[in-house]
Amino acid sequence: MCLSTAYLNSKDEDKVAARYVANIDVDGNRITLTDVMGFTTEIVGTIVSVDLTGATVVIATDAA
């Protein structure tokens, strides 16, 4: 099982949006992250990068 950590604006421990992300749904600029336990986090932004081997996702938002 491949689980990821999602970050806001940069890959920085202070900017973690969600950990153990198992699913990402995108509807326009609305991104829904679902973790392994089924908890969801919704973010308005754009996916900047996804590193599948490093298990990281970076999402750009207006809030820096």
Contacts in CASP RR format, 6 or more apart in sequence:
PFRMAT RR
TARGET T0000
AUTHOR 0000-0000-0000
METHOD contacts of the structure
MODEL  1
MCLSTAYLNSKDEDKVAARYVANIDVDGNRITLTDVMGFTTEIVGTIVSV
DLTGATVVIATDAA
1 22 0 8 1.000
1 36 0 8 1.000
2 52 0 8 1.000
2 55 0 8 1.000
3 19 0 8 1.000
3 20 0 8 1.000
3 21 0 8 1.000
3 22 0 8 1.000
3 35 0 8 1.000
3 36 0 8 1.000
3 55 0 8 1.000
4 20 0 8 1.000
4 21 0 8 1.000
4 50 0 8 1.000
4 54 0 8 1.000
4 55 0 8 1.000
4 56 0 8 1.000
4 57 0 8 1.000
5 16 0 8 1.000
5 18 0 8 1.000
5 19 0 8 1.000
5 20 0 8 1.000
5 21 0 8 1.000
5 55 0 8 1.000
5 56 0 8 1.000
5 57 0 8 1.000
6 16 0 8 1.000
6 17 0 8 1.000
6 18 0 8 1.000
6 19 0 8 1.000
6 21 0 8 1.000
6 24 0 8 1.000
6 33 0 8 1.000
6 41 0 8 1.000
6 43 0 8 1.000
6 56 0 8 1.000
6 57 0 8 1.000
6 58 0 8 1.000
6 59 0 8 1.000
7 15 0 8 1.000
7 16 0 8 1.000
7 17 0 8 1.000
7 56 0 8 1.000
7 57 0 8 1.000
7 58 0 8 1.000
7 59 0 8 1.000
8 15 0 8 1.000
8 16 0 8 1.000
8 17 0 8 1.000
8 43 0 8 1.000
8 58 0 8 1.000
8 59 0 8 1.000
8 61 0 8 1.000
8 63 0 8 1.000
9 15 0 8 1.000
9 58 0 8 1.000
9 59 0 8 1.000
9 60 0 8 1.000
9 61 0 8 1.000
9 63 0 8 1.000
9 64 0 8 1.000
10 58 0 8 1.000
11 56 0 8 1.000
11 58 0 8 1.000
17 33 0 8 1.000
17 41 0 8 1.000
17 43 0 8 1.000
17 59 0 8 1.000
18 33 0 8 1.000
18 35 0 8 1.000
18 41 0 8 1.000
19 35 0 8 1.000
20 35 0 8 1.000
20 36 0 8 1.000
20 37 0 8 1.000
21 33 0 8 1.000
21 34 0 8 1.000
21 35 0 8 1.000
21 57 0 8 1.000
22 34 0 8 1.000
22 35 0 8 1.000
22 36 0 8 1.000
22 38 0 8 1.000
23 33 0 8 1.000
23 34 0 8 1.000
24 31 0 8 1.000
24 32 0 8 1.000
24 33 0 8 1.000
24 34 0 8 1.000
24 47 0 8 1.000
24 57 0 8 1.000
25 31 0 8 1.000
25 32 0 8 1.000
25 34 0 8 1.000
26 32 0 8 1.000
26 47 0 8 1.000
29 44 0 8 1.000
29 45 0 8 1.000
29 46 0 8 1.000
30 42 0 8 1.000
30 43 0 8 1.000
30 44 0 8 1.000
30 45 0 8 1.000
31 42 0 8 1.000
31 43 0 8 1.000
31 44 0 8 1.000
31 45 0 8 1.000
31 47 0 8 1.000
31 59 0 8 1.000
32 40 0 8 1.000
32 41 0 8 1.000
32 42 0 8 1.000
32 43 0 8 1.000
33 40 0 8 1.000
33 41 0 8 1.000
33 42 0 8 1.000
33 43 0 8 1.000
33 57 0 8 1.000
34 40 0 8 1.000
35 41 0 8 1.000
43 59 0 8 1.000
43 61 0 8 1.000
44 61 0 8 1.000
44 62 0 8 1.000
45 59 0 8 1.000
45 60 0 8 1.000
45 61 0 8 1.000
45 62 0 8 1.000
46 59 0 8 1.000
46 60 0 8 1.000
47 57 0 8 1.000
47 58 0 8 1.000
47 59 0 8 1.000
47 60 0 8 1.000
48 58 0 8 1.000
48 59 0 8 1.000
48 60 0 8 1.000
49 56 0 8 1.000
49 57 0 8 1.000
49 58 0 8 1.000
50 56 0 8 1.000
50 57 0 8 1.000
50 58 0 8 1.000
51 57 0 8 1.000
END
